[in-house]
């Protein structure tokens, strides 16, 4: 009797373990990658009426001239096919997000969406495609969908054929970003009257598989190491934040530290996660608003709504051009939409709803991910009363030289306060991102923060 009871208990334990690990796709499904699907899992074919073309490989490395790391615009001579304004937004609402429609209502005299010809420009190297196809048949969700296992040695695009909303998010979180890099960026929070102060930030990101002094076994759950240093204005200069970003943040929570130049001390910074305030953002974004959404997904229930065609910011070469000044971009209420470019693309629509047992200032997030690059491009944020509160847009472009899709900048508009934050701008920094860098693990330790923050 005792033996039978133990056997039943063991069987139950194995059953529970099996349900906590969600299976990877089959080899037959993975065979679609590069055939009917693009190597990253998007539909290769265009849409029925031809307004979205077929993907044919994306842009080539010589698509346009590059100046000081700033990627040239291969579509500089194109004009908008149409311009959506408050006057005609209703006619196009089936291809707009609730957030975009809300922006037309909040700013009827200035907000617009210039729509251009659709170009499926995203492209990566064959090496990345091979890694993605290999990972597709091994990578699994664990910890009730909050972690990833069997991800391989290079952690890129975890679920190219997603079965759930959280898998779509993990594709965004683990997308290839060009490897280790350094860049200078700017952030601003324009007031309702349009006035603003530029915050200058130096950013560094290192990937464990490309760094010296990293033990592969110890870093098996590390996605990347990240450090940002505020260099201006003077009252903020010298503050440094450091993050060790993990893949499964239930198993190993994100580690974060801050060096305060005024106190000359390094402190643990658990607030650099979830709805902790974003650095130097005047309360206009949370820590997990960076990169449109980042970090552990465990506070939300994730629903995969499906695919749809909408107008999203795409091929925004003009917004990252060194010929454009911050004063040209930053206007009252929202950025200068004349500088933005939108195209019709297929997106994955995902709803993240706050779990009853959790807390966050955003009770719901509606997210729209570009199918070709898995980049999050639109995100609507709702408060605890169910009211649409903040509208975020990521103005993507294809960096065809380094084989990535990145953001020219990001913005989050507060519909209630009439303000917004714009961040990730590089126009006046004098140079684009540098991917030809070599980091050591010692560059991303708490002891390294003090040296980074000396002013």
Secondary structure, DSSP 4 states (H G I P E B T S, - for coil): -HHHHHHHHHHHHHHHHHHHSBPPPPHHHHTTBTTTB-TTSSB-S--TTSSSPPP-S---TTSS-EETTEEP-TTTT---SEEE-TTTGGGGGGGS-HHHHHHHHHTTTT--EEE----------HHHHHHHHHHHTT-EEETTTTEEES--SS---TTSS-SSHHHHHHHHHT---SSSEEEEEEEE---TTS---PEEEEEEEE-GGGSBT--TTTTTTEEEEEEEEEEESTTTTT-EEEEEEESSTTTS--EEEEEETTTTEEEE-TTSSTTSBPTTSTTSSBGGGTTSS-S--TTEEEEEEEEEEEEEE---TGGG-TTS-HHHHB-SSSB-GGG--EEEEEEEEEEEEE-TT---S-SEEEEEEETTT--EEEEEEE-TTS-EEEEEEEEEEEETTTTEEEEEEEEEEETTTTEEEEEEE-TTSSS--B-----BGGGGSHHHHHHHH--
